Amino acid sequence: MLTSLLAGMLAVVPIRQVAAAGTATLTIDPATTTAGPGDVDSFFDVYLKVDTDTGLFGFDLNVTWADDTLINLDYLTSNATTATLLDGVWGVGTWFMVKSESGGGGGGGGGYYRVVALSTASASSVGIHSLINLHFQIKDGCNFYLHTHITIDTNAKLSDINYSPITISGYSDGMFEITARTPGLKFVLYEPDEHPFEFCKIFQIKVYVNQICATLKDYNLVILYDTELLKLTGVDWTDGVLGSDQTSYTESPLGTVNVVDLGGTTYTGLEDGLLFTLTFHIEFTVSAGHIWRTDNLGPLHAFIKLTGATLSFNEGDWLSGIPMPADLDITVNLIRGDVDCDGDVHVVDLRCVATFYDKTPADTEDWVICSKYDLIDDDIIDIFDLVAVATHIGHGQ
């Protein structure tokens, strides 16, 4: 019976063989994994592979990564998949895992995954084997290119069947990278009133930023508009995501508006974030030959467009090359005689003009208010201006 027991033990205990120590290389495969901002929250796998010229009987391997705000190891899946890999190296049920652990420093400190395993039967074949699987979740993407190294700890230990070290002749680490997310800018047309777009109409353009995942702190935007039909009357930062500290705008030359924010407030969010609101007034020089005075009621077109933008983030320098939103095309209706700008011509418009009958530029204070009622543009409000209104009564009703 003792003889049978000894024979059984010898069948499972590997016999040490005398052989020269081998060499091996360790590699992260694939060497580089590239993702885009749309891949955030998805997963990817990398493998630690060994290429050895002698049979592998055991190993102690540790893989680290530099920044766990970018990627996060799914430990349980990695542990299970690594076990499957070891079945392929040594055979199902013929290996023993001494240690399998992972951890991370948090707050951008990175993480690690360590595995210690050995055979209980025989050494592996020579050549290339996958030993460890790392299953990562992509945790973050940003307005800048981000990357982290996936590194094989150089304290790695490989053993042959003679419990002699296998010399590691080379390490090939890996890299995870995620391309930059491009910020977005957009115009939203807002009408405080329901009047049609015509002479003396007031409307607003709200400027939003989106696709921001870094910490936006400043911006510098350039906006052009049609000065023949429009006038900028103000810029308002109310409800703006960066507040109103150290904000300003300049207009030079006329029609070129530079809006800047160099304040201390910051913003992070992929949804639309209001930066500021532009207020415009539709007005034009109503000279004697102007289309508005020659009974042509066809529309005109005014443009508003964003021509340049740079954004500044806490995480990096000023970012330029931002795609511009589509230009706005404002259709301006030419409703001659609608002096109160309510969209139609009626007796109220006649009363507005009649109130200032006989006024001329000599009536300095009044003329500032009533000059727009000089529809004939002859520097006096008289019967001809009233006729210009009366001949269009009913228009728009």
VEXDREN-2710 file (C-alpha; in Angstrom, 1 decimal):
% VEXDREN-2710
k/r/px/py/pz
1/MET/0.0/0.0/0.0
2/LEU/2.9/2.4/0.8
3/THR/4.4/1.6/-2.5
4/SER/1.1/2.5/-4.3
5/LEU/0.9/5.8/-2.3
6/LEU/4.5/6.8/-3.2
7/ALA/3.8/6.0/-6.8
8/GLY/0.7/8.2/-6.8
9/MET/2.7/11.2/-5.3
10/LEU/5.4/10.9/-7.9
11/ALA/2.8/11.1/-10.6
12/VAL/1.9/14.6/-9.6
13/VAL/5.1/16.0/-8.2
14/PRO/7.3/17.5/-11.1
15/ILE/10.8/16.1/-11.4
16/ARG/13.5/18.7/-11.4
17/GLN/15.5/18.7/-14.7
18/VAL/19.0/19.9/-15.1
19/ALA/19.1/22.5/-17.9
20/ALA/20.7/25.9/-18.7
21/ALA/18.7/28.9/-17.5
22/GLY/16.6/30.4/-20.3
23/THR/15.7/34.0/-21.4
24/ALA/12.4/35.7/-22.0
25/THR/10.8/38.9/-23.0
26/LEU/7.6/40.5/-21.6
27/THR/5.2/42.5/-23.7
28/ILE/1.9/44.4/-23.3
29/ASP/-0.2/43.6/-26.3
30/PRO/-1.5/45.6/-28.0
31/ALA/1.2/48.1/-27.6
32/THR/-1.2/51.0/-28.0
33/THR/-4.9/51.3/-27.6
34/THR/-6.5/54.4/-29.0
35/ALA/-10.0/55.6/-28.2
36/GLY/-12.1/58.7/-28.9
37/PRO/-14.3/60.8/-26.6
38/GLY/-17.3/58.8/-27.7
39/ASP/-15.7/55.7/-26.2
40/VAL/-15.9/56.9/-22.6
41/ASP/-17.5/54.2/-20.4
42/SER/-16.6/51.4/-22.9
43/PHE/-14.1/48.7/-22.2
44/PHE/-10.9/47.4/-23.8
45/ASP/-8.5/44.5/-23.0
46/VAL/-4.7/44.2/-23.0
47/TYR/-2.6/41.1/-22.3
48/LEU/0.8/40.6/-20.7
49/LYS/2.6/38.1/-22.9
50/VAL/5.8/36.1/-22.4
51/ASP/8.1/34.9/-25.1
52/THR/10.5/32.3/-23.6
53/ASP/13.0/29.9/-24.9
54/THR/12.6/27.6/-22.0
55/GLY/9.6/26.1/-20.2
56/LEU/7.9/28.4/-17.7
57/PHE/7.0/26.9/-14.3
58/GLY/6.0/30.0/-12.3
59/PHE/5.9/33.8/-12.4
60/ASP/5.4/36.8/-10.2
61/LEU/4.3/39.7/-12.4
62/ASN/2.9/43.2/-11.7
63/VAL/1.4/45.7/-14.2
64/THR/0.9/49.3/-13.3
65/TRP/-0.8/52.2/-15.0
66/ALA/-0.2/55.9/-14.5
67/ASP/-3.6/57.5/-14.1
68/ASP/-6.8/55.8/-12.9
69/THR/-8.9/58.9/-13.8
70/LEU/-8.5/57.7/-17.4
71/ILE/-8.8/54.0/-17.1
72/ASN/-10.0/51.6/-14.4
73/LEU/-9.3/47.9/-14.0
74/ASP/-12.3/45.6/-13.8
75/TYR/-10.5/43.2/-11.4
76/LEU/-13.0/40.4/-11.2
77/THR/-13.2/40.0/-15.0
78/SER/-9.4/40.2/-15.2
79/ASN/-9.0/37.6/-12.5
80/ALA/-11.4/35.2/-14.3
81/THR/-9.9/35.7/-17.7
82/THR/-6.3/35.4/-16.4
83/ALA/-7.3/32.0/-15.0
84/THR/-8.6/30.9/-18.4
85/LEU/-5.2/32.0/-19.9
86/LEU/-3.3/29.9/-17.4
87/ASP/-5.4/26.9/-18.4
88/GLY/-3.9/27.3/-21.8
89/VAL/-0.4/27.7/-20.5
90/TRP/-0.3/24.7/-18.1
91/GLY/-3.5/22.8/-18.6
92/VAL/-6.9/22.9/-16.8
93/GLY/-6.4/22.2/-13.1
94/THR/-2.6/21.9/-13.3
95/TRP/-1.7/25.3/-11.8
96/PHE/-2.0/27.2/-8.5
97/MET/-2.6/31.0/-8.1
98/VAL/-0.7/32.2/-5.0
99/LYS/-1.7/35.9/-5.3
100/SER/-4.1/37.9/-7.5
101/GLU/-4.7/41.5/-6.4
102/SER/-5.2/44.9/-7.8
103/GLY/-5.3/48.4/-6.3
104/GLY/-5.0/52.1/-7.1
105/GLY/-4.0/55.2/-5.4
106/GLY/-7.1/57.2/-6.4
107/GLY/-7.2/60.9/-7.4
108/GLY/-5.1/60.3/-10.4
109/GLY/-2.5/58.1/-8.6
110/GLY/-2.8/55.1/-11.0
111/GLY/-3.3/51.5/-10.2
112/TYR/-1.7/48.0/-10.4
113/TYR/-2.6/44.3/-11.0
114/ARG/-0.3/41.6/-9.6
115/VAL/-0.5/37.9/-10.2
116/VAL/1.7/35.1/-8.7
117/ALA/1.1/31.7/-10.2
118/LEU/2.9/28.4/-10.7
119/SER/2.4/25.0/-12.3
120/THR/1.5/21.9/-10.3
121/ALA/2.4/19.5/-13.1
122/SER/4.9/20.5/-15.8
123/ALA/6.5/23.5/-17.4
124/SER/4.9/25.2/-20.3
125/SER/6.0/24.9/-23.8
126/VAL/8.4/27.4/-25.2
127/GLY/7.3/30.4/-27.3
128/ILE/4.7/33.0/-26.8
129/HIS/2.0/32.8/-24.1
130/SER/-0.6/35.2/-22.7
131/LEU/-0.3/35.2/-18.9
132/ILE/-2.4/38.1/-17.6
133/ASN/-5.5/39.8/-19.0
134/LEU/-6.3/43.4/-18.0
135/HIS/-9.9/44.5/-18.7
136/PHE/-10.1/48.3/-18.5
137/GLN/-13.0/50.7/-18.5
138/ILE/-12.4/54.1/-20.1
139/LYS/-13.4/56.6/-17.4
140/ASP/-12.7/59.9/-18.9
141/GLY/-12.2/61.9/-22.1
142/CYS/-11.4/65.6/-22.4
143/ASN/-10.8/68.6/-24.6
144/PHE/-7.2/67.7/-24.7
145/TYR/-5.3/64.5/-25.8
146/LEU/-4.9/62.3/-22.8
147/HIS/-2.8/59.2/-22.3
148/THR/-1.5/56.8/-19.7
149/HIS/1.3/54.2/-19.7
150/ILE/0.6/50.6/-19.0
151/THR/3.9/49.4/-17.5
152/ILE/5.4/46.0/-16.6
153/ASP/7.1/46.2/-13.3
154/THR/10.8/45.4/-13.8
155/ASN/10.9/43.4/-10.6
156/ALA/9.1/40.6/-12.5
157/LYS/10.3/37.0/-11.7
158/LEU/10.0/34.0/-14.0
159/SER/11.0/30.5/-12.9
160/ASP/11.9/27.4/-14.9
161/ILE/11.2/23.9/-13.6
162/ASN/14.6/23.9/-11.8
163/TYR/13.4/26.9/-9.7
164/SER/16.1/28.9/-11.5
165/PRO/15.4/32.5/-12.7
166/ILE/14.6/32.9/-16.4
167/THR/16.4/36.0/-17.4
168/ILE/14.1/38.8/-18.7
169/SER/16.0/40.3/-21.6
170/GLY/13.4/42.9/-22.6
171/TYR/10.2/44.7/-21.5
172/SER/7.7/46.3/-24.0
173/ASP/5.2/48.4/-22.2
174/GLY/1.8/49.6/-23.5
175/MET/0.0/52.9/-23.9
176/PHE/-3.6/53.9/-23.7
177/GLU/-4.6/57.2/-25.4
178/ILE/-7.8/59.1/-26.0
179/THR/-8.1/61.8/-28.6
180/ALA/-9.3/65.2/-27.8
181/ARG/-12.9/66.2/-27.7
182/THR/-13.6/69.3/-29.8
183/PRO/-15.6/72.0/-27.9
184/GLY/-18.7/73.3/-29.6
185/LEU/-20.2/76.8/-30.0
186/LYS/-23.6/77.7/-31.2
187/PHE/-25.9/80.6/-31.8
188/VAL/-29.5/80.6/-30.6
189/LEU/-31.9/83.3/-31.9
190/TYR/-34.2/84.7/-29.1
191/GLU/-37.0/87.1/-29.6
192/PRO/-38.1/89.1/-26.5
193/ASP/-41.2/90.1/-28.5
194/GLU/-43.3/88.7/-31.3
195/HIS/-42.9/91.5/-33.7
196/PRO/-41.7/90.7/-37.2
197/PHE/-38.1/91.3/-38.2
198/GLU/-38.4/94.8/-39.6
199/PHE/-37.1/98.3/-39.1
200/CYS/-36.7/99.0/-35.3
201/LYS/-37.1/95.3/-34.3
202/ILE/-35.1/94.3/-31.2
203/PHE/-33.9/90.7/-30.9
204/GLN/-31.1/88.7/-29.2
205/ILE/-28.5/86.1/-30.0
206/LYS/-27.5/83.8/-27.2
207/VAL/-24.0/82.3/-27.5
208/TYR/-23.5/78.8/-26.0
209/VAL/-20.6/76.5/-25.5
210/ASN/-20.9/72.7/-25.3
211/GLN/-18.9/69.5/-25.5
212/ILE/-16.8/70.9/-22.6
213/CYS/-15.3/68.2/-20.3
214/ALA/-12.2/70.1/-19.2
215/THR/-12.5/73.1/-16.9
216/LEU/-13.2/76.1/-19.0
217/LYS/-12.0/79.3/-17.4
218/ASP/-11.7/82.0/-20.2
219/TYR/-12.8/82.7/-23.7
220/ASN/-12.1/85.1/-26.5
221/LEU/-14.6/85.3/-29.3
222/VAL/-14.9/87.4/-32.5
223/ILE/-18.3/88.1/-34.0
224/LEU/-19.1/89.9/-37.2
225/TYR/-22.5/91.4/-38.2
226/ASP/-24.1/93.4/-41.0
227/THR/-23.9/97.0/-40.0
228/GLU/-26.0/98.2/-42.9
229/LEU/-29.1/96.7/-41.3
230/LEU/-28.2/95.9/-37.7
231/LYS/-26.8/97.7/-34.7
232/LEU/-25.4/96.0/-31.6
233/THR/-26.9/97.6/-28.5
234/GLY/-25.3/95.6/-25.8
235/VAL/-23.7/92.4/-24.4
236/ASP/-25.2/90.7/-21.3
237/TRP/-23.6/88.0/-19.2
238/THR/-26.6/87.3/-17.0
239/ASP/-26.9/83.5/-16.4
240/GLY/-23.6/83.0/-18.2
241/VAL/-21.8/79.9/-16.9
242/LEU/-18.6/81.9/-16.4
243/GLY/-20.3/84.7/-14.6
244/SER/-19.6/88.4/-15.3
245/ASP/-16.3/89.0/-13.5
246/GLN/-13.7/90.5/-15.8
247/THR/-15.9/90.3/-18.9
248/SER/-15.9/93.0/-21.6
249/TYR/-16.5/93.6/-25.3
250/THR/-15.1/96.0/-27.8
251/GLU/-16.4/96.9/-31.3
252/SER/-13.6/98.0/-33.6
253/PRO/-14.1/98.5/-36.5
254/LEU/-17.9/98.9/-36.5
255/GLY/-19.4/95.4/-37.0
256/THR/-16.5/93.5/-35.5
257/VAL/-17.2/92.5/-31.9
258/ASN/-14.6/91.0/-29.6
259/VAL/-16.1/89.4/-26.5
260/VAL/-13.7/88.2/-23.7
261/ASP/-14.0/86.6/-20.3
262/LEU/-10.9/86.5/-18.1
263/GLY/-12.7/85.9/-14.9
264/GLY/-12.2/83.4/-12.1
265/THR/-15.4/81.3/-12.6
266/THR/-15.0/77.9/-14.3
267/TYR/-17.3/75.6/-16.1
268/THR/-17.3/71.8/-16.9
269/GLY/-20.3/70.2/-18.6
270/LEU/-21.1/68.5/-21.9
271/GLU/-24.5/70.2/-22.1
272/ASP/-25.1/73.7/-23.5
273/GLY/-23.6/76.4/-21.3
274/LEU/-24.6/80.0/-22.0
275/LEU/-21.7/82.4/-22.3
276/PHE/-23.4/85.7/-23.1
277/THR/-26.3/87.3/-24.9
278/LEU/-26.0/89.9/-27.7
279/THR/-28.8/92.4/-28.3
280/PHE/-29.4/93.8/-31.7
281/HIS/-31.6/96.5/-33.2
282/ILE/-32.7/96.5/-36.8
283/GLU/-32.1/99.9/-38.2
284/PHE/-30.7/101.3/-41.5
285/THR/-30.1/104.7/-43.0
286/VAL/-33.4/105.6/-44.7
287/SER/-32.0/107.8/-47.4
288/ALA/-34.2/109.1/-50.2
289/GLY/-33.2/106.4/-52.5
290/HIS/-33.4/103.5/-50.0
291/ILE/-35.5/100.6/-51.0
292/TRP/-37.6/101.2/-47.9
293/ARG/-38.7/104.5/-49.3
294/THR/-39.4/103.4/-52.8
295/ASP/-42.4/101.2/-52.3
296/ASN/-40.4/98.0/-52.7
297/LEU/-41.5/95.8/-49.8
298/GLY/-39.2/92.9/-50.6
299/PRO/-37.0/91.5/-47.8
300/LEU/-33.4/92.2/-47.1
301/HIS/-30.9/89.8/-45.5
302/ALA/-28.6/90.6/-42.6
303/PHE/-25.8/88.2/-41.3
304/ILE/-24.4/87.5/-37.9
305/LYS/-21.4/85.1/-37.8
306/LEU/-18.7/83.9/-35.4
307/THR/-15.3/84.1/-37.1
308/GLY/-12.8/83.3/-34.3
309/ALA/-12.8/81.6/-31.0
310/THR/-10.2/80.5/-28.4
311/LEU/-11.0/78.9/-25.1
312/SER/-8.8/78.5/-22.1
313/PHE/-8.8/75.6/-19.6
314/ASN/-7.3/74.9/-16.3
315/GLU/-5.9/71.7/-17.7
316/GLY/-4.0/73.3/-20.6
317/ASP/-3.2/76.3/-22.7
318/TRP/-5.6/78.3/-25.0
319/LEU/-7.4/76.0/-27.4
320/SER/-8.0/77.3/-30.9
321/GLY/-9.2/75.7/-34.2
322/ILE/-12.7/75.4/-32.8
323/PRO/-15.4/74.8/-35.5
324/MET/-17.6/77.8/-36.0
325/PRO/-21.4/77.5/-35.9
326/ALA/-23.4/78.2/-39.0
327/ASP/-23.9/81.9/-39.9
328/LEU/-27.3/83.4/-39.0
329/ASP/-29.3/84.8/-41.8
330/ILE/-31.8/87.4/-40.5
331/THR/-34.6/88.2/-43.0
332/VAL/-35.5/91.9/-42.6
333/ASN/-39.0/92.7/-43.9
334/LEU/-39.4/96.2/-45.4
335/ILE/-42.8/97.3/-44.1
336/ARG/-42.9/101.0/-45.0
337/GLY/-45.2/103.1/-42.8
338/ASP/-45.2/100.7/-39.8
339/VAL/-43.6/103.3/-37.6
340/ASP/-44.6/101.7/-34.3
341/CYS/-43.0/98.4/-35.5
342/ASP/-45.9/96.1/-34.6
343/GLY/-46.0/94.3/-37.9
344/ASP/-48.8/96.1/-39.7
345/VAL/-49.8/99.6/-40.8
346/HIS/-52.9/101.2/-39.3
347/VAL/-54.2/104.5/-37.9
348/VAL/-51.9/104.3/-34.9
349/ASP/-49.0/104.8/-37.2
350/LEU/-50.6/107.9/-38.7
351/ARG/-51.1/109.3/-35.2
352/CYS/-47.4/108.7/-34.4
353/VAL/-46.3/110.7/-37.4
354/ALA/-49.0/113.4/-36.9
355/THR/-47.8/114.0/-33.3
356/PHE/-44.6/115.5/-34.7
357/TYR/-46.1/117.3/-37.6
358/ASP/-43.9/120.3/-38.8
359/LYS/-40.9/119.1/-36.7
360/THR/-37.4/119.6/-38.3
361/PRO/-33.8/119.0/-37.3
362/ALA/-34.0/122.5/-35.7
363/ASP/-36.1/121.0/-33.0
364/THR/-33.1/119.3/-31.6
365/GLU/-34.6/117.3/-28.7
366/ASP/-37.7/116.2/-30.5
367/TRP/-35.8/115.3/-33.7
368/VAL/-33.8/112.7/-31.9
369/ILE/-37.1/110.9/-31.3
370/CYS/-39.1/111.7/-34.4
371/SER/-36.6/111.7/-37.2
372/LYS/-37.5/108.1/-38.1
373/TYR/-41.0/109.4/-38.9
374/ASP/-39.5/111.6/-41.7
375/LEU/-40.3/108.9/-44.2
376/ILE/-39.6/111.1/-47.2
377/ASP/-36.2/112.1/-45.8
378/ASP/-36.6/115.8/-46.5
379/ASP/-35.9/117.0/-43.0
380/ILE/-39.4/117.9/-42.2
381/ILE/-42.4/115.9/-41.0
382/ASP/-45.3/117.0/-43.2
383/ILE/-48.2/115.9/-45.3
384/PHE/-45.9/113.8/-47.6
385/ASP/-44.8/111.6/-44.7
386/LEU/-48.4/111.1/-43.7
387/VAL/-49.3/110.1/-47.2
388/ALA/-46.4/107.6/-47.2
389/VAL/-48.0/106.0/-44.2
390/ALA/-51.6/106.3/-45.4
391/THR/-50.9/104.6/-48.8
392/HIS/-49.8/101.4/-46.9
393/ILE/-52.6/101.2/-44.3
394/GLY/-53.8/97.6/-44.1
395/HIS/-50.4/96.1/-44.9
396/GLY/-49.6/93.2/-42.6
397/GLN/-53.2/92.9/-41.3
END
